[in-house]
Amino acid sequence: MYALLNEGLYMDQAYATAVILLILVIGINALSAFIAKRVGVKE
């Protein structure tokens, strides 16, 4: 993606892919935190 952005090719697609990947990572992180709280040790 970095090479495509530097060359000016497919800029919109590269930014869209980056946003989708960011949202996916944030979603997985939130889901794992939720599961960790549900499964974790309850005091």
Secondary structure, DSSP 4 states (H G I P E B T S, - for coil): -HHHHHHTSSHHHHHHHHHHHHHHHHHHHHHHHHHHHHHS---
